[in-house]
């Protein structure tokens, strides 16, 4: 069973699944912004759902960083993907 009841899921593995299984594209804006931690780019996942383009901003996580259930749920909802397809990762852990 997936995290939190099993091993955590890495951010890179989650992105790969969203791209391969759900047709998401990763898009980085061409402009670099000066942030508190230095230069930053804004990266989004983009997906077409029923003819409409939907986007989800990606957090600045490395490919090996663990993903919390709330991050998975948020990305799924923004991209028009049923969070239940991610099993235990879709549990709302805000309580």
N, C-alpha and C positions, 0 to 999 in steps of 0.2 A: 504494500500500500504506500502511496507517495507521502512525502513530507506533509504534515507534521508527524505522521504516524510511521514514517519510514525515512529513507535517506532523502536529504534535501535535493532539490532540482537546481542545477546551475542555470544562470541567466542565458548563457550561450545555447544550451540545450533547449530551453524554452523558446528562444528566438528561432532556432532551426525548425522546431515543430510548427510554429506559427507560419513560417514561410513555406515549408513543404506541404503541410496538410491543409492550410487555410488560405494560401495564395497571398499572404501579406508580402509587402515590399518594404525594405528598410531604406529610408530617405534621410539624408543629412543636408540641412540647409547650407548653401554655399558660403555664407558669411560667417566669419568667426567673431564671436563677441568676447569682450573682456569681462570676465567674472571675478568673483572673490578669490577663486582658486587658480586664476590665470585664464588663458584663452579657452573658450568653450564653443562647441558647435551644438546646434539643436538637432536631435535625431528623432525621427518618427517612424512608426509602422503605419503603412497605408494599405487599405483594402477596399475593394468595391463590393458593396452589399446592395442587392436589388437596384443596381444602376446608380447608387449613390456612393461617393467616396467618403470613407470614414478614416479618421486618424487617431493615433494614440501616441503621446509623447513618451519617449523612453527615458528612464532614469539613467544616470551616469553610473552604471554598474559594469564591472568587468565580466568577461565570459564565464569565469569560474566562481563568481559571487553567487551565493545562495539567494533564491527568490522566496519571499514570504507569500503565504496564501492570499493576502490582501492585494499584493502587486499582480498576481496572476488573475484574480477576480476583476480588478480594475481594468487591466488590458483587455480581457475577454469582453467585458461589457462595452467598452469603448469601440471595440472592433466588430461588434455584432456576433460574437461567438458565445455559445451557451457555456457558462463556466462549469456546468456539470460534466462536460466532456473531459475535464481535467481532474475528475475524481475528487479525492480529499483536498486537492489544492484549491478547490472552489469554495471551501468552507469559509464563511464570513468570520474572521477572527477579531473583529472589532470589539466584541463583548468581553 
